[in-house]
């Protein structure tokens, strides 16, 4: 039953492609999907950057746990293709320690 449904879907897709007069409509839809994917990645990266800015050390956190969470956020941003220098993460950690020392 499942294979019948899969075959029916693939036939429908191939018919749509074959019925197109040119490649323009098919290509434009794939570009739109790619653009939407890039937009989503960009929004995720911006949200993670905001999260890193407001992220603070809790009283129960160890230094290692706090640094690991910040580095995890930085790695996620870099995986999404945005520039997030390590200096920024280190500066955030140092600023947090200065605040906690005073």
SEDRENDO-517159 format. One line per 3 residues: their letters; for each residue x, y, z of N, C-alpha, C. Coordinates in steps of 0.02 Angstrom, whole numbers, padded with zeros to 5 digits. Atoms other than C-alpha are relative to their C-alpha. Layout:
// SEDRENDO-517159
a = X:Y:Z:X:Y:Z:X:Y:Z ~ ...;
// end
This chain:
// SEDRENDO-517159
xxx = 00041:-00059:00000:00000:00000:00000:00044:00063:00000 ~ -00043:-00059:-00004:00140:00120:00047:00038:00011:-00066 ~ -00036:-00008:00063:00236:00085:-00113:-00045:00027:-00055;
xxx = 00048:-00026:00050:00080:00119:-00216:-00007:00075:00007 ~ 00007:-00072:-00012:00060:00289:-00134:00063:00038:-00023 ~ -00063:-00032:00019:00244:00331:-00161:00006:00004:-00076;
xxx = -00003:00001:00073:00234:00280:-00344:-00049:00051:-00030 ~ 00050:-00047:00024:00076:00383:-00368:00025:00072:00008 ~ -00027:-00067:-00012:00160:00536:-00292:00055:00016:-00049;
xxx = -00055:-00013:00046:00315:00518:-00399:-00025:00010:-00071 ~ 00028:-00010:00066:00209:00501:-00556:-00031:00069:-00007 ~ 00030:-00066:00001:00114:00659:-00511:00053:00054:-00007;
xxx = -00054:-00049:00004:00276:00755:-00485:00032:00001:-00069 ~ -00032:00003:00066:00353:00694:-00646:-00046:00028:-00054 ~ 00047:-00028:00049:00195:00740:-00743:00001:00076:00003;
xxx = -00003:-00072:-00007:00201:00916:-00672:00062:00029:-00033 ~ -00063:-00023:00029:00382:00935:-00724:-00002:-00005:-00076 ~ 00003:00010:00072:00350:00866:-00898:-00048:00049:-00034;
xxx = 00050:-00045:00028:00201:00980:-00925:00023:00073:00000 ~ -00025:-00068:00000:00302:01137:-00892:00026:00019:-00068 ~ -00022:-00024:00066:00336:01242:-01047:00075:00015:00000;
xxx = -00072:-00016:-00005:00507:01299:-00985:00023:-00018:00070 ~ -00027:00015:-00065:00621:01276:-00838:-00009:00057:00049 ~ 00006:-00059:-00042:00586:01449:-00770:-00046:-00010:00060;
xxx = 00042:00007:-00059:00436:01409:-00659:00027:-00050:00050 ~ -00027:00051:-00046:00517:01254:-00588:00061:00027:00037 ~ -00060:-00028:-00031:00681:01342:-00556:-00016:00055:00049;
xxx = 00017:-00056:-00045:00599:01494:-00478:-00028:-00026:00066 ~ 00027:00026:-00063:00507:01388:-00350:00056:-00029:00042 ~ -00055:00027:-00039:00667:01299:-00300:00043:00056:00029;
xxx = -00037:-00057:-00026:00755:01466:-00282:-00036:00032:00058 ~ 00039:-00029:-00055:00613:01529:-00173:00008:-00042:00063 ~ -00009:00044:-00058:00629:01377:-00060:00069:00010:00030;
xxx = -00067:-00011:-00024:00816:01405:-00049:00006:00066:00036 ~ 00000:-00066:-00032:00789:01588:-00008:-00034:-00003:00068 ~ 00035:00007:-00063:00665:01542:00128:00044:-00037:00051;
xxx = -00045:00038:-00043:00790:01418:00199:00056:00046:00027 ~ -00051:-00047:-00021:00925:01553:00204:-00028:00050:00049 ~ 00032:-00047:-00045:00804:01673:00287:-00010:-00032:00069;
xxx = 00010:00035:-00062:00763:01543:00419:00066:-00008:00038 ~ -00065:00007:-00032:00947:01509:00453:00023:00067:00029 ~ -00020:-00067:-00023:00979:01695:00468:-00038:00020:00063;
xxx = 00041:-00017:-00058:00836:01718:00591:00021:-00042:00061 ~ -00023:00042:-00055:00895:01570:00696:00065:00026:00028 ~ -00065:-00026:-00022:01071:01642:00702:-00010:00064:00040;
xxx = 00012:-00062:-00037:01006:01813:00755:-00031:-00013:00069 ~ 00030:00018:-00064:00900:01734:00892:00053:-00028:00048 ~ -00053:00027:-00043:01051:01639:00957:00048:00055:00023;
xxx = -00044:-00056:-00019:01157:01798:00956:-00034:00041:00055 ~ 00036:-00035:-00053:01022:01886:01058:00002:-00039:00065 ~ -00001:00043:-00059:01017:01739:01176:00068:00004:00035;
xxx = -00067:-00004:-00031:01205:01749:01202:00011:00067:00035 ~ -00009:-00066:-00031:01194:01935:01242:-00035:00004:00067 ~ 00037:-00005:-00063:01063:01915:01378:00014:-00058:00047;
xxx = -00016:00059:-00041:01132:01750:01443:00043:00022:00059 ~ -00038:-00019:-00060:01194:01769:01621:00015:-00062:00041 ~ -00021:00055:-00042:01279:01659:01746:-00045:-00004:00061;
xxx = 00043:00010:-00058:01167:01585:01879:00044:-00012:00061 ~ -00038:00010:-00061:01220:01572:02060:00023:-00072:00008 ~ -00016:00071:-00008:01220:01382:02050:00046:-00026:-00055;
xxx = -00042:00022:00056:01323:01375:01889:00074:-00002:00020 ~ -00073:-00001:-00005:01504:01325:01887:00026:00040:-00060 ~ -00030:-00039:00054:01623:01424:01778:00002:-00041:-00064;
xxx = -00004:00043:00059:01646:01276:01663:-00068:-00008:-00034 ~ 00067:00009:00028:01459:01249:01639:-00023:00064:-00037 ~ 00019:-00063:00031:01430:01434:01601:00039:00010:-00066;
xxx = -00041:-00008:00061:01575:01439:01476:-00022:-00049:-00053 ~ 00023:00051:00049:01514:01278:01394:-00064:00022:-00033 ~ 00063:-00023:00031:01340:01352:01368:00012:00056:-00049;
xxx = -00015:-00055:00046:01410:01510:01290:00036:-00026:-00063 ~ -00035:00028:00058:01527:01410:01178:-00047:-00041:-00044 ~ 00049:00038:00038:01383:01298:01127:-00042:00047:-00044;
xxx = 00038:-00049:00039:01282:01450:01072:00043:00027:-00057 ~ -00044:-00027:00052:01432:01520:00977:00011:-00052:-00056 ~ -00009:00053:00051:01459:01353:00888:-00062:-00007:-00043;
xxx = 00062:00005:00039:01276:01346:00836:-00006:00057:-00050 ~ 00002:-00058:00045:01287:01521:00763:00048:-00009:-00058 ~ -00049:00011:00054:01444:01476:00666:-00022:-00054:-00048;
xxx = 00026:00052:00044:01362:01318:00600:-00054:00026:-00047 ~ 00052:-00030:00042:01221:01425:00532:00029:00048:-00052 ~ -00033:-00040:00051:01349:01522:00431:00011:00073:00017;
xxx = -00012:-00069:-00020:01358:01683:00529:00068:00005:00035 ~ -00064:-00013:-00032:01519:01761:00592:-00012:00014:00074 ~ 00005:-00010:-00073:01533:01747:00781:00069:-00014:00028;
xxx = -00069:00011:-00020:01713:01775:00835:00006:-00027:00072 ~ -00013:00028:-00067:01784:01681:00984:00015:00055:00051 ~ -00016:-00056:-00045:01844:01847:01056:-00063:00026:00034;
xxx = 00064:-00025:-00027:01663:01897:01080:-00023:-00044:00058 ~ 00019:00047:-00053:01629:01741:01184:00044:00008:00061 ~ -00047:-00009:-00055:01785:01763:01288:-00013:00065:00037;
xxx = 00014:-00065:-00030:01744:01946:01318:-00063:-00004:00044 ~ 00062:00009:-00039:01568:01897:01377:00015:-00037:00065 ~ -00017:00038:-00060:01641:01770:01499:00038:00044:00049;
xxx = -00039:-00043:-00044:01767:01895:01567:-00043:00055:00031 ~ 00045:-00051:-00027:01635:02031:01586:-00045:-00028:00055 ~ 00042:00031:-00050:01525:01911:01682:00038:-00011:00064;
xxx = -00040:00011:-00061:01666:01868:01802:00014:00065:00035 ~ -00012:-00066:-00032:01703:02052:01831:-00061:00022:00039 ~ 00063:-00019:-00034:01520:02082:01874:-00010:-00040:00064;
xxx = 00010:00043:-00059:01516:01936:01994:00052:00013:00054 ~ -00051:-00014:-00049:01678:01988:02080:-00016:00063:00039 ~ 00015:-00064:-00035:01612:02162:02123:-00061:-00005:00043;
// end
